[in-house]
């Protein structure tokens, strides 16, 4: 029975990978939140 589940998992895994290249909802949920570009370092700017 476990061999049947392993084969089923492998078939479904490779079928999903070959189906489309863009990410799915599940993969997007695992990514960290995008806060945009990092803030500029205010110490590097000199006021003359």
Secondary structure, DSSP 4 states (H G I P E B T S, - for coil): -HHHHHHHHHHHHHHHHHH-SS--HHHHHHSPP---SPPP-TTS----
